[in-house]
Amino acid sequence: MLKIEDRLRKIFSTVGVDCIVVMNRSPPVPSFFYITGLSGGLFEGCFAVAFRDRCVLLSAGLDRVKSDDIEVEIFGNNDDLKKKLQELTKECKKVGFDGMATSYSDYRKLRRWLRGKKLVDVGRHIMKCRFNKDDHEIEMIRKACRVVDRVFDEVVDDLRDGIREREMAITIETLIKEHGADDKAFDSIVAFGKNSAIPHHVPGNRRLRRGDIVLLDFGARYGGYISDITRSFVYGKADEKVKEMFEVVLKAQQIARDTIKEGVKLEEPHNRVVRYINGTRFRGKFIHSLGHTIGLEVHDGYRLGKGCKEIFSNGVAFTIEPGIYLKSIGGIRIEDDFVFLNGKAKRLTHAPRF
């Protein structure tokens, strides 16, 4: 069950401000939705004003608010918004704002409207608070993962000779909504043949042929939270080299999972996987970070990569996605979503890995 007061308590426990003001823009600002607990609607141009014990939404009244955990005040125009914001913060000397998501022009506006108050950038602090997911967040991620599992089961049956990458991407994104998600989490990656050697390939008009590697990377958004899955396989019969690529990538994912324990740094499973793959004939062909945290954003603040000193602890949700990429053949990537609970990395996506 979502408890906004618990989030506010966590945020304010280690930051020295009297209140926090977050403006929501387009694209959506994650800290706005984290502080308010809102999941649906645009809320563009709205303000969240958070205190230690309550959160107030300043809204233009264009979105439906499905929450009993926050207070809502409707403003009529820009002058009315300014007046309400000044009234809410009149007793506050230090006001926090999200410097990671605030444009320079919006920052200047805050300085004018809150003249005389000290503005403190708490953006990275809020992101760090989002690092460990609460029970509600984990449940939303689980539901988003169930959607992509079901979509994968269906979409494999839609593969046929001559289908274009672009057509398959449209099919995936249609199925995501049909299976109950709010929306796709990001633009789906569909890559056939040698295109699969490009990790962030944009689906085009390449048609599917027998013997092609097929790489599908897609995600769903449910209740504001995302899933992210990748599956790679051969349409037809795989040759021995592709089979070996697949086996190495699958083992790499298991090595990473076995490495993850309480207190281990996020960089360590990446480093272990790099050492393993570099000990095979595919040395140097793993060319990106092992994974990333997930949540309100696809890349939710941190990566499982070299140099990341954050540690695994209860409630951290993340991907593990090793890959091998050969320009002459294509790429194999296997990506699953996990959450660290009770000392273990628990897998949340269960679509077949072949």
ABEGO torsion letter per residue (X at the ends): XBBAAAAAAAAAAABBBABBBBBBBOBBBAAAAAAAGBABEAGBGBBBBBBAABBBBBBAGABBBBBAABBBBBBABAAAAAAAAAAAAAABABBBBBAAABBAAAAAAAAAAABGBBBBBAAAAAAAAAABBBAAAAAAAAAAAAAAAAAAAAAAAABBBGBBAAAAAAAAAAAAAAAGBABBABBBBBBBEAAAABAABBBBABBBBBGBBBBBBBBBBBGGBBBBBBBBBBBEBBBAAAAAAAAAAAAAAAAAAAABBBGBBAAAAAAAAAAAAAABAABGABABBAEBBBEABABBGBBBBBGBABBBBBGBBBBBBBBBBBAAAEBBBBBBBBBBBGGBBBBABABBAX
